[in-house]
């Protein structure tokens, strides 16, 4: 079943089978050995609560100089690992069949990690959608509007759910209020992996 709105937000609950989820987690965690998770530093100097890495030609990055994309890991200074084919296939099916993503942000939520309301607007062309894959513990996801003070609604994103922000919803504010710890046993050590595919350049 697909849940969609006229604004361009679409949700496919349980899009990925249990077997596909396990295979994707194993692949992403194996790739993270070459590009270790780290805690990004926001421009204000505070460390974010999530742990982050990237896959693909470009990776989202933040430090005192601001938000941007770069081609190498900030600690190893090596190129990011390639985006797994199963994610490229998912993008082609649900987001854009002709232009592949060039960035996959991988956020690892453990404990009380959360993500405040924000817009994904560091990309060059907003006509390309953002595709998000949830793996592991359920997230309490908040979706707002174009303005930060627009009304918001809350929904739960469970393991295997896939959502897309396109059209007007491409620049909607969104965030993660909290993670429901223990709602899944998929991630070793617990927690949630969120894979966000984008066309950055």
TIZA-64723 format. One record per atom (N, C-alpha, C): residue number from 0; atom name; x, y, z. Coordinates in steps of 0.001 Angstrom, whole numbers. Example, Ala and Ser with C-alpha at 12.3 -4.5 7.8 and 13.67 -1.06 7.14 Angstrom:
! TIZA-64723
<node 0 N <13190 -5690 7800>>
<node 0 CA <12300 -4500 7800>>
<node 0 C <13200 -3300 7800>>
<node 1 N <12850 -2250 7080>>
<node 1 CA <13670 -1060 7140>>
<node 1 C <12900 30 7870>>
//
This chain:
! TIZA-64723
<node 0 N <848 -1193 0>>
<node 0 CA <0 0 0>>
<node 0 C <881 1239 0>>
<node 1 N <563 2193 -839>>
<node 1 CA <1283 3456 -891>>
<node 1 C <443 4547 -256>>
<node 2 N <1027 5325 640>>
<node 2 CA <368 6472 1239>>
<node 2 C <939 7714 560>>
<node 3 N <90 8517 -62>>
<node 3 CA <590 9680 -782>>
<node 3 C <-266 10897 -475>>
<node 4 N <279 12066 -770>>
<node 4 CA <-450 13314 -615>>
<node 4 C <-291 14120 -1897>>
<node 5 N <-1141 15097 -2077>>
<node 5 CA <-1071 15930 -3282>>
<node 5 C <177 16807 -3276>>
<node 6 N <846 16918 -2140>>
<node 6 CA <2024 17776 -2040>>
<node 6 C <3295 17096 -2541>>
<node 7 N <3269 15776 -2721>>
<node 7 CA <4451 15076 -3201>>
<node 7 C <5130 14196 -2182>>
<node 8 N <4598 14100 -968>>
<node 8 CA <5136 13157 12>>
<node 8 C <4483 11801 -205>>
<node 9 N <5305 10779 -386>>
<node 9 CA <4784 9420 -592>>
<node 9 C <5477 8450 361>>
<node 10 N <4703 7518 895>>
<node 10 CA <5213 6531 1837>>
<node 10 C <4797 5137 1383>>
<node 11 N <5774 4233 1329>>
<node 11 CA <5512 2830 1021>>
<node 11 C <5813 2012 2284>>
<node 12 N <4805 1762 3122>>
<node 12 CA <5050 980 4343>>
<node 12 C <5479 -450 4004>>
<node 13 N <6511 -942 4662>>
<node 13 CA <6958 -2319 4450>>
<node 13 C <7404 -2605 3035>>
<node 14 N <7946 -1613 2352>>
<node 14 CA <8376 -1803 966>>
<node 14 C <9449 -2875 849>>
<node 15 N <10363 -2923 1814>>
<node 15 CA <11442 -3907 1775>>
<node 15 C <11103 -5116 2635>>
<node 16 N <11304 -6296 2081>>
<node 16 CA <11063 -7523 2827>>
<node 16 C <12095 -7666 3948>>
<node 17 N <11813 -8558 4881>>
<node 17 CA <12746 -8788 5988>>
<node 17 C <14106 -9232 5460>>
<node 18 N <14106 -10066 4418>>
<node 18 CA <15359 -10544 3842>>
<node 18 C <16130 -9394 3192>>
<node 19 N <15424 -8528 2478>>
<node 19 CA <16073 -7380 1833>>
<node 19 C <16627 -6411 2870>>
<node 20 N <15883 -6217 3959>>
<node 20 CA <16363 -5337 5021>>
<node 20 C <17665 -5860 5621>>
<node 21 N <17702 -7149 5936>>
<node 21 CA <18892 -7738 6547>>
<node 21 C <20089 -7655 5604>>
<node 22 N <19856 -7926 4324>>
<node 22 CA <20944 -7871 3346>>
<node 22 C <21464 -6446 3197>>
<node 23 N <20564 -5464 3211>>
<node 23 CA <20970 -4073 3054>>
<node 23 C <21745 -3585 4276>>
<node 24 N <21300 -3949 5464>>
<node 24 CA <22018 -3580 6679>>
<node 24 C <23429 -4161 6659>>
<node 25 N <23544 -5434 6310>>
<node 25 CA <24857 -6076 6265>>
<node 25 C <25768 -5383 5256>>
<node 26 N <25224 -5018 4112>>
<node 26 CA <26035 -4381 3081>>
<node 26 C <26488 -2984 3511>>
<node 27 N <25575 -2216 4076>>
<node 27 CA <25914 -853 4493>>
<node 27 C <26935 -874 5630>>
<node 28 N <26759 -1756 6604>>
<node 28 CA <27699 -1822 7713>>
<node 28 C <29079 -2290 7245>>
<node 29 N <29112 -3181 6266>>
<node 29 CA <30399 -3608 5714>>
<node 29 C <31092 -2439 5010>>
<node 30 N <30332 -1651 4268>>
<node 30 CA <30900 -499 3582>>
<node 30 C <31380 563 4572>>
<node 31 N <30727 648 5730>>
<node 31 CA <31107 1659 6715>>
<node 31 C <32452 1359 7366>>
<node 32 N <32971 150 7180>>
<node 32 CA <34306 -142 7704>>
<node 32 C <35364 694 6984>>
<node 33 N <35119 1003 5705>>
<node 33 CA <36046 1842 4936>>
<node 33 C <35731 3324 5109>>
<node 34 N <34507 3636 5530>>
<node 34 CA <34077 5020 5765>>
<node 34 C <33377 5057 7113>>
<node 35 N <34133 5121 8204>>
<node 35 CA <33561 4960 9543>>
<node 35 C <32525 6029 9897>>
<node 36 N <31562 5632 10727>>
<node 36 CA <30593 6589 11256>>
<node 36 C <31313 7598 12148>>
<node 37 N <30834 8828 12134>>
<node 37 CA <31372 9882 12986>>
<node 37 C <30233 10825 13336>>
<node 38 N <30426 11680 14332>>
<node 38 CA <29404 12652 14714>>
<node 38 C <29708 13998 14059>>
<node 39 N <28848 14454 13152>>
<node 39 CA <29094 15732 12482>>
<node 39 C <28989 16900 13461>>
<node 40 N <29699 17963 13150>>
<node 40 CA <29671 19184 13939>>
<node 40 C <28877 20241 13171>>
<node 41 N <27818 20738 13777>>
<node 41 CA <26998 21768 13138>>
<node 41 C <27769 23083 13081>>
<node 42 N <27371 24006 12190>>
<node 42 CA <28085 25288 12086>>
<node 42 C <28224 26030 13407>>
<node 43 N <27290 25846 14320>>
<node 43 CA <27377 26507 15612>>
<node 43 C <28407 25904 16553>>
<node 44 N <28990 24762 16160>>
<node 44 CA <30028 24136 16961>>
<node 44 C <29571 22959 17794>>
<node 45 N <28260 22658 17778>>
<node 45 CA <27733 21556 18576>>
<node 45 C <27680 20271 17755>>
<node 46 N <28078 19163 18385>>
<node 46 CA <28028 17869 17712>>
<node 46 C <26582 17404 17584>>
<node 47 N <26228 16865 16422>>
<node 47 CA <24898 16306 16234>>
<node 47 C <24779 15005 17025>>
<node 48 N <23558 14602 17344>>
<node 48 CA <23365 13396 18154>>
<node 48 C <23422 12121 17327>>
<node 49 N <23250 12230 16017>>
<node 49 CA <23339 11059 15153>>
<node 49 C <24782 10826 14736>>
<node 50 N <25076 9574 14398>>
<node 50 CA <26350 9236 13765>>
<node 50 C <26115 9131 12268>>
<node 51 N <27084 9541 11497>>
<node 51 CA <26888 9716 10060>>
<node 51 C <28039 9139 9245>>
<node 52 N <27697 8635 8054>>
<node 52 CA <28674 8383 7007>>
<node 52 C <27947 8570 5678>>
<node 53 N <28624 8336 4572>>
<node 53 CA <28017 8538 3256>>
<node 53 C <28446 7453 2290>>
<node 54 N <27652 7303 1252>>
<node 54 CA <27971 6410 141>>
<node 54 C <27754 7176 -1154>>
<node 55 N <28556 6864 -2164>>
<node 55 CA <28369 7512 -3460>>
<node 55 C <29469 8505 -3788>>
<node 56 N <29418 9116 -4980>>
<node 56 CA <30443 10073 -5396>>
<node 56 C <30547 11286 -4471>>
<node 57 N <29416 11693 -3881>>
<node 57 CA <29401 12854 -3003>>
<node 57 C <28800 12487 -1655>>
<node 58 N <29282 13145 -604>>
<node 58 CA <28755 12911 736>>
<node 58 C <28407 14219 1409>>
<node 59 N <27258 14234 2115>>
<node 59 CA <26852 15441 2846>>
<node 59 C <27752 15616 4058>>
<node 60 N <28143 16868 4312>>
<node 60 CA <29118 17154 5358>>
<node 60 C <28811 18502 5989>>
<node 61 N <29113 18620 7266>>
<node 61 CA <28943 19894 7961>>
<node 61 C <30085 20114 8943>>
<node 62 N <30499 21376 9053>>
<node 62 CA <31461 21787 10060>>
<node 62 C <31255 23274 10314>>
<node 63 N <32220 23940 10921>>
<node 63 CA <32072 25350 11250>>
<node 63 C <31855 26220 10012>>
<node 64 N <32311 25736 8847>>
<node 64 CA <32176 26508 7608>>
<node 64 C <30792 26374 6979>>
<node 65 N <29968 25429 7456>>
<node 65 CA <28617 25290 6933>>
<node 65 C <28329 23917 6361>>
<node 66 N <27168 23815 5711>>
<node 66 CA <26698 22558 5128>>
<node 66 C <27115 22489 3660>>
<node 67 N <27547 21299 3222>>
<node 67 CA <27975 21144 1832>>
<node 67 C <28167 19662 1509>>
<node 68 N <28464 19399 250>>
<node 68 CA <28811 18048 -187>>
<node 68 C <30292 18006 -538>>
<node 69 N <30917 16864 -265>>
<node 69 CA <32313 16698 -647>>
<node 69 C <32551 15240 -1054>>
<node 70 N <33638 15017 -1771>>
<node 70 CA <33889 13718 -2386>>
<node 70 C <34655 12757 -1490>>
<node 71 N <35116 13214 -329>>
<node 71 CA <35930 12358 537>>
<node 71 C <35447 12384 1982>>
<node 72 N <35766 11321 2700>>
<node 72 CA <35455 11201 4129>>
<node 72 C <36312 12211 4897>>
<node 73 N <35738 12945 5860>>
<node 73 CA <36499 13998 6541>>
<node 73 C <37622 13480 7437>>
<node 74 N <37576 12207 7804>>
<node 74 CA <38609 11658 8682>>
<node 74 C <39629 10819 7928>>
<node 75 N <39165 9959 7020>>
<node 75 CA <40099 9113 6263>>
<node 75 C <40633 9825 5026>>
<node 76 N <39887 10838 4554>>
<node 76 CA <40223 11587 3337>>
<node 76 C <40204 10710 2086>>
<node 77 N <39497 9598 2186>>
<node 77 CA <39323 8683 1053>>
<node 77 C <37952 8893 428>>
<node 78 N <37782 8528 -846>>
<node 78 CA <36454 8625 -1467>>
<node 78 C <35443 7772 -718>>
<node 79 N <34194 8198 -746>>
<node 79 CA <33116 7422 -131>>
<node 79 C <32909 6118 -894>>
<node 80 N <32515 5031 -239>>
<node 80 CA <32186 3786 -952>>
<node 80 C <31009 3987 -1899>>
<node 81 N <30902 3115 -2873>>
<node 81 CA <29832 3213 -3869>>
<node 81 C <28465 2908 -3256>>
<node 82 N <27428 3485 -3827>>
<node 82 CA <26053 3204 -3397>>
<node 82 C <25682 1792 -3836>>
<node 83 N <25167 960 -2949>>
<node 83 CA <24774 -413 -3318>>
<node 83 C <23747 -434 -4450>>
<node 84 N <23852 -1439 -5288>>
<node 84 CA <22967 -1545 -6443>>
<node 84 C <21506 -1651 -6029>>
<node 85 N <21220 -2317 -4923>>
<node 85 CA <19825 -2455 -4504>>
<node 85 C <19210 -1085 -4175>>
<node 86 N <20022 -131 -3718>>
<node 86 CA <19517 1226 -3477>>
<node 86 C <19338 1992 -4782>>
<node 87 N <20250 1790 -5717>>
<node 87 CA <20104 2424 -7032>>
<node 87 C <18842 1921 -7728>>
<node 88 N <18563 639 -7579>>
<node 88 CA <17352 68 -8175>>
<node 88 C <16097 660 -7530>>
<node 89 N <16137 841 -6221>>
<node 89 CA <14987 1407 -5506>>
<node 89 C <14746 2849 -5954>>
<node 90 N <15811 3617 -6108>>
<node 90 CA <15697 4990 -6601>>
<node 90 C <15080 5009 -8003>>
<node 91 N <15562 4130 -8882>>
<node 91 CA <15042 4085 -10253>>
<node 91 C <13564 3731 -10278>>
<node 92 N <13140 2885 -9340>>
<node 92 CA <11738 2463 -9284>>
<node 92 C <10824 3543 -8715>>
<node 93 N <11255 4217 -7658>>
<node 93 CA <10359 5098 -6911>>
<node 93 C <10633 6589 -7079>>
<node 94 N <11838 6952 -7522>>
<node 94 CA <12212 8371 -7542>>
<node 94 C <12437 8902 -8951>>
<node 95 N <13473 8400 -9636>>
<node 95 CA <13810 8910 -10964>>
<node 95 C <14456 7799 -11779>>
<node 96 N <13783 7310 -12820>>
<node 96 CA <14310 6185 -13582>>
<node 96 C <15458 6542 -14519>>
<node 97 N <15674 7824 -14789>>
<node 97 CA <16670 8208 -15786>>
<node 97 C <17957 8784 -15205>>
<node 98 N <17877 9445 -14039>>
<node 98 CA <19059 10070 -13443>>
<node 98 C <19331 9456 -12080>>
<node 99 N <20463 8776 -11913>>
<node 99 CA <20738 8100 -10640>>
<node 99 C <21132 9089 -9552>>
<node 100 N <21015 8691 -8296>>
<node 100 CA <21492 9535 -7204>>
<node 100 C <23012 9569 -7197>>
<node 101 N <23587 10643 -6672>>
<node 101 CA <25038 10707 -6533>>
<node 101 C <25458 10851 -5076>>
<node 102 N <24493 10714 -4157>>
<node 102 CA <24792 10819 -2734>>
<node 102 C <23812 9977 -1934>>
<node 103 N <24337 9297 -922>>
<node 103 CA <23496 8552 11>>
<node 103 C <24008 8835 1418>>
<node 104 N <23258 9647 2145>>
<node 104 CA <23591 9955 3536>>
<node 104 C <23114 8803 4414>>
<node 105 N <23992 8298 5272>>
<node 105 CA <23667 7199 6180>>
<node 105 C <23719 7738 7604>>
<node 106 N <22575 7805 8247>>
<node 106 CA <22495 8270 9638>>
<node 106 C <22200 7089 10555>>
<node 107 N <22977 6976 11617>>
<node 107 CA <22780 5930 12618>>
<node 107 C <22274 6579 13900>>
<node 108 N <21062 6198 14296>>
<node 108 CA <20438 6707 15513>>
<node 108 C <20553 5654 16609>>
<node 109 N <21153 6022 17696>>
<node 109 CA <21195 5161 18880>>
<node 109 C <20813 5990 20102>>
<node 110 N <20270 5324 21120>>
<node 110 CA <19929 6017 22363>>
<node 110 C <18928 7131 22131>>
<node 111 N <19285 8339 22581>>
<node 111 CA <18367 9474 22476>>
<node 111 C <18654 10348 21254>>
<node 112 N <19336 9809 20253>>
<node 112 CA <19621 10574 19039>>
<node 112 C <18321 11006 18360>>
<node 113 N <18337 12203 17804>>
<node 113 CA <17171 12745 17128>>
<node 113 C <17647 13676 16021>>
<node 114 N <16701 14216 15277>>
<node 114 CA <17025 15158 14222>>
<node 114 C <15989 16274 14231>>
<node 115 N <16422 17494 14475>>
<node 115 CA <15502 18618 14516>>
<node 115 C <14906 18924 13154>>
<node 116 N <13826 19707 13141>>
<node 116 CA <13188 20092 11885>>
<node 116 C <14191 20814 10992>>
<node 117 N <14245 20398 9723>>
<node 117 CA <15184 20988 8777>>
<node 117 C <14668 20773 7359>>
<node 118 N <15256 21458 6420>>
<node 118 CA <14995 21254 5004>>
<node 118 C <16247 20662 4355>>
<node 119 N <16053 19808 3355>>
<node 119 CA <17176 19325 2551>>
<node 119 C <17337 20305 1386>>
<node 120 N <18244 21267 1531>>
<node 120 CA <18368 22298 512>>
<node 120 C <19823 22617 163>>
<node 121 N <20719 21644 377>>
<node 121 CA <22118 21841 4>>
<node 121 C <22425 21258 -1371>>
<node 122 N <21377 20807 -2073>>
<node 122 CA <21545 20201 -3384>>
<node 122 C <21399 21254 -4485>>
<node 123 N <21942 20964 -5665>>
<node 123 CA <21960 21939 -6753>>
<node 123 C <20613 22092 -7446>>
<node 124 N <19824 21017 -7489>>
<node 124 CA <18583 21021 -8266>>
<node 124 C <17473 20359 -7453>>
<node 125 N <16509 21172 -7003>>
<node 125 CA <15439 20647 -6152>>
<node 125 C <14367 19895 -6930>>
<node 126 N <14494 19819 -8243>>
<node 126 CA <13510 19051 -9015>>
<node 126 C <13705 17549 -8814>>
<node 127 N <14890 17140 -8349>>
<node 127 CA <15110 15731 -8030>>
<node 127 C <14565 15442 -6631>>
<node 128 N <13881 14324 -6452>>
<node 128 CA <13303 14002 -5143>>
<node 128 C <14361 13545 -4148>>
<node 129 N <13935 13386 -2918>>
<node 129 CA <14740 12767 -1854>>
<node 129 C <14051 11469 -1477>>
<node 130 N <14807 10379 -1438>>
<node 130 CA <14257 9069 -1089>>
<node 130 C <14887 8595 205>>
<node 131 N <14060 8158 1143>>
<node 131 CA <14525 7770 2474>>
<node 131 C <14119 6338 2800>>
<node 132 N <15082 5549 3272>>
<node 132 CA <14853 4155 3647>>
<node 132 C <15077 4007 5151>>
<node 133 N <14103 3425 5847>>
<node 133 CA <14205 3199 7292>>
<node 133 C <14549 1741 7572>>
<node 134 N <15537 1533 8439>>
<node 134 CA <15962 188 8823>>
<node 134 C <16180 149 10331>>
<node 135 N <15669 -861 10988>>
<node 135 CA <15878 -1004 12429>>
<node 135 C <14741 -415 13238>>
<node 136 N <15077 183 14369>>
<node 136 CA <14057 699 15282>>
<node 136 C <13149 1723 14601>>
<node 137 N <11890 1728 15026>>
<node 137 CA <10898 2661 14501>>
<node 137 C <11247 4093 14899>>
<node 138 N <11064 5013 13957>>
<node 138 CA <11297 6437 14209>>
<node 138 C <9965 7172 14282>>
<node 139 N <9873 8117 15213>>
<node 139 CA <8741 9035 15243>>
<node 139 C <9139 10227 14374>>
<node 140 N <8592 10252 13175>>
<node 140 CA <8973 11206 12132>>
<node 140 C <7998 12377 12127>>
<node 141 N <8523 13582 11996>>
<node 141 CA <7682 14784 11963>>
<node 141 C <7822 15460 10603>>
<node 142 N <6676 15729 9989>>
<node 142 CA <6649 16359 8671>>
<node 142 C <5883 17668 8756>>
<node 143 N <6525 18743 8324>>
<node 143 CA <5909 20060 8346>>
<node 143 C <5647 20584 6955>>
<node 144 N <5886 21871 6767>>
<node 144 CA <5643 22513 5480>>
<node 144 C <6843 23316 5036>>
<node 145 N <6613 24222 4092>>
<node 145 CA <7709 25016 3544>>
<node 145 C <8274 25998 4560>>
<node 146 N <7417 26479 5471>>
<node 146 CA <7872 27392 6502>>
<node 146 C <8112 26626 7796>>
<node 147 N <9108 27058 8552>>
<node 147 CA <9458 26331 9774>>
<node 147 C <8310 26298 10777>>
<node 148 N <7467 27349 10780>>
<node 148 CA <6362 27406 11740>>
<node 148 C <5057 26867 11170>>
<node 149 N <5101 26222 10002>>
<node 149 CA <3896 25576 9463>>
<node 149 C <3473 24428 10378>>
<node 150 N <2189 24076 10379>>
<node 150 CA <1735 22928 11173>>
<node 150 C <2476 21650 10770>>
<node 151 N <2675 20769 11728>>
<node 151 CA <3357 19506 11461>>
<node 151 C <2447 18335 11809>>
<node 152 N <2782 17198 11255>>
<node 152 CA <2097 15965 11636>>
<node 152 C <3149 14914 11923>>
<node 153 N <2798 13975 12781>>
<node 153 CA <3728 12951 13217>>
<node 153 C <3295 11595 12683>>
<node 154 N <4243 10809 12235>>
<node 154 CA <3956 9447 11808>>
<node 154 C <5137 8557 12147>>
<node 155 N <4889 7281 12236>>
<node 155 CA <5939 6335 12587>>
<node 155 C <6484 5672 11331>>
<node 156 N <7809 5668 11227>>
<node 156 CA <8489 4995 10129>>
<node 156 C <9145 3740 10683>>
<node 157 N <8656 2594 10224>>
<node 157 CA <9155 1312 10712>>
<node 157 C <10191 741 9764>>
<node 158 N <10877 -292 10222>>
<node 158 CA <11908 -920 9410>>
<node 158 C <11322 -1448 8102>>
<node 159 N <11951 -1105 6998>>
<node 159 CA <11480 -1514 5684>>
<node 159 C <10607 -498 4991>>
<node 160 N <10226 562 5711>>
<node 160 CA <9425 1629 5098>>
<node 160 C <10314 2495 4202>>
<node 161 N <9743 2978 3110>>
<node 161 CA <10442 3881 2197>>
<node 161 C <9544 5083 1943>>
<node 162 N <10104 6279 2002>>
<node 162 CA <9315 7466 1682>>
<node 162 C <10086 8364 718>>
<node 163 N <9330 9182 -9>>
<node 163 CA <9901 10110 -992>>
<node 163 C <9327 11492 -759>>
<node 164 N <10192 12494 -782>>
<node 164 CA <9773 13887 -773>>
<node 164 C <10039 14449 -2156>>
<node 165 N <8976 14793 -2865>>
<node 165 CA <9080 15299 -4232>>
<node 165 C <8102 16452 -4397>>
<node 166 N <8197 17143 -5546>>
<node 166 CA <7281 18247 -5788>>
<node 166 C <7381 19305 -4702>>
<node 167 N <6230 19794 -4237>>
<node 167 CA <6220 20800 -3173>>
<node 167 C <6848 20262 -1896>>
<node 168 N <6632 18986 -1613>>
<node 168 CA <7143 18385 -381>>
<node 168 C <8657 18244 -376>>
<node 169 N <9281 18432 -1523>>
<node 169 CA <10747 18303 -1595>>
<node 169 C <11444 19217 -584>>
<node 170 N <10881 20378 -321>>
<node 170 CA <11491 21331 605>>
<node 170 C <10708 21471 1911>>
<node 171 N <9862 20493 2203>>
<node 171 CA <9154 20524 3476>>
<node 171 C <10148 20317 4633>>
<node 172 N <9887 21017 5726>>
<node 172 CA <10645 20764 6950>>
<node 172 C <10283 19375 7482>>
<node 173 N <11262 18679 7995>>
<node 173 CA <11022 17345 8542>>
<node 173 C <12111 17026 9554>>
<node 174 N <11844 16049 10403>>
<node 174 CA <12810 15653 11418>>
<node 174 C <12395 14382 12119>>
<node 175 N <13213 13950 13060>>
<node 175 CA <12953 12741 13844>>
<node 175 C <12900 13132 15309>>
<node 176 N <11721 12984 15920>>
<node 176 CA <11548 13358 17329>>
<node 176 C <12244 12383 18275>>
<node 177 N <12127 11101 17966>>
<node 177 CA <12770 10103 18823>>
<node 177 C <12736 8740 18127>>
<node 178 N <13511 7836 18677>>
<node 178 CA <13556 6449 18211>>
<node 178 C <12927 5553 19275>>
<node 179 N <12108 4627 18844>>
<node 179 CA <11477 3688 19779>>
<node 179 C <12430 2520 19995>>
<node 180 N <13284 2664 20988>>
<node 180 CA <14338 1682 21243>>
<node 180 C <13752 297 21493>>
<node 181 N <14360 -692 20893>>
<node 181 CA <13927 -2071 21088>>
<node 181 C <12787 -2513 20206>>
<node 182 N <12316 -1637 19320>>
<node 182 CA <11210 -2017 18435>>
<node 182 C <11667 -2908 17291>>
<node 183 N <12975 -3064 17127>>
<node 183 CA <13535 -3949 16105>>
<node 183 C <14834 -4541 16623>>
<node 184 N <15169 -5711 16104>>
<node 184 CA <16449 -6341 16438>>
<node 184 C <17373 -6391 15226>>
<node 185 N <17055 -5605 14215>>
<node 185 CA <17761 -5701 12942>>
<node 185 C <19186 -5153 13009>>
<node 186 N <19391 -4043 13719>>
<node 186 CA <20695 -3398 13750>>
<node 186 C <21534 -3971 14896>>
<node 187 N <22719 -4491 14622>>
<node 187 CA <23574 -4978 15718>>
<node 187 C <23834 -3870 16734>>
<node 188 N <23557 -4156 17996>>
<node 188 CA <23721 -3149 19029>>
<node 188 C <22520 -2241 19194>>
<node 189 N <21497 -2447 18374>>
<node 189 CA <20280 -1650 18460>>
<node 189 C <20368 -351 17688>>
<node 190 N <19210 279 17515>>
<node 190 CA <19173 1571 16849>>
<node 190 C <18515 1538 15482>>
<node 191 N <18675 2632 14768>>
<node 191 CA <18034 2808 13462>>
<node 191 C <19047 3325 12452>>
<node 192 N <19012 2757 11265>>
<node 192 CA <19750 3284 10122>>
<node 192 C <18766 3975 9194>>
<node 193 N <19092 5195 8791>>
<node 193 CA <18303 5895 7797>>
<node 193 C <19196 6186 6594>>
<node 194 N <18781 5714 5438>>
<node 194 CA <19533 5908 4204>>
<node 194 C <18782 6914 3344>>
<node 195 N <19403 8052 3056>>
<node 195 CA <18745 9108 2306>>
<node 195 C <19455 9323 984>>
<node 196 N <18780 8958 -104>>
<node 196 CA <19336 9095 -1442>>
<node 196 C <18969 10434 -2042>>
<node 197 N <19947 11100 -2643>>
<node 197 CA <19722 12421 -3228>>
<node 197 C <20546 12585 -4505>>
<node 198 N <20139 13546 -5306>>
<node 198 CA <20968 14011 -6415>>
<node 198 C <21529 15364 -5978>>
<node 199 N <22824 15387 -5624>>
<node 199 CA <23411 16562 -5008>>
<node 199 C <23944 17575 -6017>>
<node 200 N <24580 17088 -7073>>
<node 200 CA <25225 17989 -8038>>
<node 200 C <24375 18183 -9287>>
//
